[in-house]
Amino acid sequence: MELKLNSVMIPLGILAAATIVLAGLKMISFILGPVLLAVFFVAILRPFYLLLLGKRFPNGLAVLLTVILFILILVFLGWVFWLTISQIGLIVQEYGSRVTENFKNLDTAINKLPIYGSGLGGVLKSIDPSAISGFLSAFAGAMADFLKNFLIIFLMFVFILAGGPSVMQKMREAYGVKHQLTVKTRSFLVYMSRYFLLRTLVNAVTGVGIALGCLLLGIENAFLWGLLTFVLSYIPYIGMFIACVPVGLIALSQNGWGGLVVFLIMCIIVNGLAEQVVSPLVTGKGLSISPALIFISFIFWGWYLGSMGYLLAVPMTVIVLLFMNSFEETAGIAHLFSDIPETEMEANETEA
């Protein structure tokens, strides 16, 4: 009798195979993260490279100018992260004692309340202010780890950019233009370019909003916090609030709990304006991913790839969604959490 797998067993088999592959790759995550980040940079700078080729630039010169642009981006990121690491150290030294004192004062005030004192006081006692310093130190360590991998990322970027067109051409010759591997690889490059451009516009609104808010509240280094927010907002919904942690501690130490509450309200307003108003306007019906899935992917890829995983959370999630969208049994699941065009639309994407 012929054994037939039902539609439930097929995606389970795919999931089991993916689990085995991910377990193996976890062992080399220390090098996999920088390599994947280099691939991501190639994807987002690919339109610039193709534009130069379209302007009749020689391939070698197009690669060189794209590499120069990439170096400028790395220098900018390194500058922002280096200044942030320096400021975090100063925040811990200068404002750490003030933050602790504010927690103690709030704990004392709440314990004097006749009804709610014991409950709220117990909650506050469970909060260790020193853990905030530990979070800032871990945050600075993650950025320092990114800076340490700059050389690997740069070399991989150059090799992938220079050899990418040849690989794509061989892929088309070997599998055909409409093969799933060719279509999904091209789709990933197109989606990442589009995603980067749209996120840049949204991030600009977020960064400017936070910088202006810091100026209004009298928080020093407002320009730096705006830049950090701009960079980390490439991690939607989550990155902005990570960037605002050190600023929130400054607001707490300078203006007390009232200042922190005002700052948090400002962050919520700015983030809501950027993500719920600006982002839909510029994104339209393009690539969109569920906020819940972004949050889960942020945690998973951060654990899986280390500090690089936080930057790669969205690109890696897009790859997984494109893979799932390639199979009839898992396409429905992919569309539950995202808005990815059908394969037929992808096949019509133009390739330079």
C-alpha positions in Angstrom: 0.0 0.0 0.0 1.3 3.4 -1.0 2.2 5.6 2.0 1.1 9.2 1.6 2.1 12.1 3.9 -0.7 14.4 4.8 -0.4 18.2 4.6 0.4 18.4 8.4 3.4 16.1 8.3 5.2 18.0 5.4 5.6 21.3 7.2 6.6 19.3 10.4 9.3 17.6 8.4 10.5 20.9 7.1 10.5 22.3 10.6 12.5 19.3 11.9 15.1 19.6 9.1 15.4 23.4 9.8 15.9 22.7 13.5 18.8 20.3 12.7 20.4 22.8 10.3 20.0 25.7 12.8 21.5 23.5 15.6 24.6 22.9 13.4 25.0 26.5 12.4 24.7 27.6 16.0 28.2 26.1 16.6 29.7 28.6 14.1 27.5 31.6 15.0 30.6 33.6 16.0 31.6 33.8 12.3 28.1 33.4 10.8 26.9 36.7 12.3 29.5 38.9 10.6 29.1 37.1 7.3 25.3 37.5 7.3 25.7 41.1 8.2 28.0 41.6 5.3 25.4 39.9 3.0 22.7 42.3 4.4 24.9 45.3 3.6 25.4 44.0 0.1 21.6 43.7 -0.3 20.9 47.3 0.9 23.7 48.8 -1.2 22.9 46.8 -4.3 20.7 49.5 -5.8 23.5 52.0 -5.7 25.8 49.4 -7.4 23.2 48.7 -10.1 22.6 52.4 -10.6 26.3 52.9 -11.3 26.3 50.0 -13.8 23.3 51.6 -15.4 25.2 54.8 -15.8 27.8 52.9 -17.9 30.4 52.9 -15.0 32.9 50.0 -15.4 32.3 47.1 -13.1 35.5 47.7 -11.2 34.8 51.4 -10.6 31.2 50.6 -9.6 32.5 48.1 -7.0 35.1 50.6 -5.7 32.5 53.4 -5.3 30.1 51.1 -3.5 32.9 50.0 -1.2 33.7 53.6 -0.5 30.0 54.3 0.4 30.1 51.2 2.6 33.2 52.5 4.4 31.5 55.8 5.0 28.5 54.0 6.6 30.8 51.9 8.8 32.7 55.0 9.9 29.4 56.7 10.7 28.2 53.7 12.7 31.5 53.3 14.5 31.5 57.0 15.4 27.9 56.9 16.8 28.6 53.7 18.7 31.9 54.9 20.1 30.4 58.1 21.3 27.5 56.2 22.8 29.8 53.8 24.7 31.8 56.7 26.1 28.5 58.4 27.2 27.2 55.3 28.8 30.3 55.0 30.9 29.9 58.6 32.0 26.2 58.0 32.8 27.0 55.1 35.0 29.6 57.1 36.9 27.8 60.4 37.2 24.2 59.4 37.4 24.3 55.9 38.9 24.1 57.1 42.5 21.3 59.6 41.7 19.2 56.8 40.1 19.7 54.6 43.1 18.7 57.5 45.4 15.5 58.2 43.3 14.5 54.5 43.7 15.1 54.7 47.5 13.0 57.9 47.8 10.2 56.5 45.8 10.3 53.3 47.9 10.1 55.4 51.1 7.3 57.5 49.8 5.2 54.5 48.8 5.8 52.7 52.0 4.1 55.6 53.8 0.8 55.0 52.0 -1.8 53.4 54.3 -3.2 50.9 51.8 -0.9 50.2 48.9 2.4 50.7 50.6 3.3 47.1 51.2 2.3 45.9 47.7 4.0 48.6 45.7 6.9 48.7 48.1 7.5 45.0 47.5 7.5 45.5 43.8 10.0 48.3 44.1 12.3 46.2 46.3 12.4 43.6 43.6 13.9 46.2 41.2 17.6 46.4 41.6 18.9 49.7 40.4 22.3 48.2 39.9 20.8 45.9 37.2 20.2 49.0 35.1 23.9 49.6 35.2 24.5 46.0 34.2 22.1 46.4 31.2 23.9 49.5 30.1 27.2 47.7 30.3 25.9 44.8 28.3 24.5 47.2 25.8 27.9 48.9 25.4 29.5 45.5 25.2 27.2 44.5 22.3 28.2 47.7 20.4 31.9 47.1 21.1 31.5 43.6 19.8 30.0 45.0 16.6 33.0 47.4 16.3 35.5 44.5 16.8 34.0 42.6 13.8 34.3 45.6 11.4 37.3 44.1 9.6 35.6 40.7 8.9 32.4 42.5 7.8 34.3 44.8 5.5 36.3 42.0 3.8 33.2 39.8 3.4 31.3 42.7 1.9 34.0 43.3 -0.7 34.2 39.7 -1.7 30.4 39.2 -1.8 29.8 42.4 -3.8 32.5 41.6 -6.3 31.5 38.0 -6.8 27.7 38.4 -6.4 26.8 39.2 -10.1 28.8 36.1 -11.3 27.0 33.9 -8.7 23.6 35.2 -9.7 24.4 34.7 -13.4 25.5 31.1 -12.8 22.4 30.5 -10.7 20.2 31.7 -13.6 22.1 29.5 -16.0 22.0 26.4 -13.8 18.4 26.6 -12.5 16.6 29.0 -14.8 15.1 32.4 -14.2 11.9 31.1 -12.7 13.4 28.5 -10.4 12.5 29.1 -6.7 16.1 29.5 -5.6 16.7 32.2 -8.3 13.4 33.9 -7.6 13.7 33.9 -3.8 17.3 35.1 -3.9 16.4 38.0 -6.1 13.3 38.7 -4.0 15.4 38.9 -0.8 17.8 41.4 -2.4 14.8 43.5 -3.7 13.0 43.4 -0.3 16.1 44.3 1.7 16.8 47.3 -0.5 13.2 48.4 -0.2 13.1 47.8 3.5 16.3 49.7 4.1 15.1 52.7 2.2 11.7 52.8 3.9 13.2 52.3 7.3 15.6 55.1 6.7 12.7 57.5 6.1 10.8 56.3 9.2 14.0 56.3 11.3 14.7 59.9 10.3 11.4 61.0 11.8 12.1 59.0 15.0 15.6 60.3 15.4 14.6 63.9 14.9 11.6 63.5 17.3 13.8 62.1 20.1 16.5 64.8 19.5 13.9 67.6 19.7 12.3 66.0 22.8 15.7 65.9 24.5 16.3 69.6 23.7 12.9 70.5 25.1 13.6 68.6 28.3 17.1 70.0 28.7 18.8 66.6 28.3 22.5 67.0 27.2 23.9 65.4 24.0 20.5 65.5 22.3 22.0 65.2 18.9 23.9 62.0 19.9 20.7 60.4 21.3 18.9 61.3 18.1 21.6 59.7 16.0 21.6 56.6 18.2 17.8 56.3 17.9 18.1 56.7 14.2 20.6 53.8 13.9 18.9 51.4 16.4 15.4 52.1 14.9 16.3 49.7 12.1 15.1 47.2 14.7 11.4 48.3 14.5 9.5 49.0 17.7 12.3 47.7 20.0 15.4 49.6 18.9 14.1 53.0 19.7 13.3 52.1 23.3 16.7 50.5 23.7 18.3 53.7 22.5 16.2 55.6 25.0 17.3 53.7 28.1 20.4 55.8 28.8 18.4 59.0 28.0 15.7 57.9 30.4 18.2 57.5 33.2 19.5 61.0 32.6 15.9 62.3 32.7 15.3 60.4 36.0 18.5 61.7 37.6 18.0 65.3 36.4 14.3 65.8 36.8 13.1 62.9 39.0 10.3 60.5 38.3 8.2 63.3 36.8 10.8 64.0 34.2 11.1 60.3 33.4 7.4 59.9 32.9 7.3 62.9 30.6 10.2 61.5 28.6 8.5 58.1 28.3 5.3 59.7 27.1 7.3 61.6 24.5 9.0 58.3 23.4 5.6 56.6 23.0 4.2 59.5 21.0 7.3 59.7 18.7 7.3 56.0 18.2 3.6 55.8 17.5 3.8 58.7 15.0 6.7 57.0 13.2 5.5 53.4 13.2 1.7 53.9 12.9 1.5 57.1 10.8 4.7 57.6 8.8 5.6 53.9 8.2 2.2 53.0 6.6 2.3 56.1 4.4 5.7 55.3 2.9 5.4 51.5 3.0 2.0 51.2 1.3 1.4 47.6 0.3 5.1 46.7 0.4 6.8 44.3 2.7 5.4 44.4 6.2 6.0 42.1 9.2 3.8 41.6 12.3 5.2 43.5 15.3 4.8 40.4 17.4 6.9 38.4 15.0 9.6 41.2 15.0 9.7 41.0 18.8 10.0 37.2 18.8 12.7 37.3 16.1 14.6 40.0 18.0 14.9 37.6 21.0 15.6 34.5 19.0 18.2 35.9 16.6 19.9 37.8 19.4 20.3 34.5 21.3 21.3 32.6 18.2 23.8 35.0 16.6 24.8 37.1 19.6 25.0 40.9 19.3 24.9 40.7 15.5 21.6 38.9 15.7 19.8 42.0 17.0 20.8 43.9 13.8 19.9 40.9 11.6 16.6 40.0 13.2 14.4 41.4 10.4 16.6 40.3 7.4 16.8 36.7 8.8 13.1 36.7 9.5 12.4 37.8 5.8 14.6 34.9 4.6 12.5 32.5 6.7 9.3 34.0 5.5 10.4 33.8 1.8 11.4 30.2 2.4 8.0 29.3 3.9 6.2 31.2 1.2 7.9 28.9 -1.4 5.8 25.9 -0.2 2.1 25.5 -0.4 1.9 23.9 3.0 3.6 26.7 4.8 2.7 29.7 2.7 -0.4 30.3 4.8 1.6 30.6 7.9 3.9 33.1 6.3 1.0 35.3 5.3 -0.4 35.2 8.8 2.6 37.2 10.1 3.6 39.2 7.0 2.5 40.8 3.7 4.8 39.2 1.2 3.8 39.3 -2.5 3.1 36.0 -4.3 5.8 34.2 -6.2 4.3 35.3 -9.5 4.8 38.9 -8.6 8.4 38.2 -7.5 9.1 36.5 -10.9 8.2 39.8 -12.6 10.9 41.8 -10.7 13.4 43.2 -13.1 17.0 42.3 -12.8 19.8 44.5 -14.1 
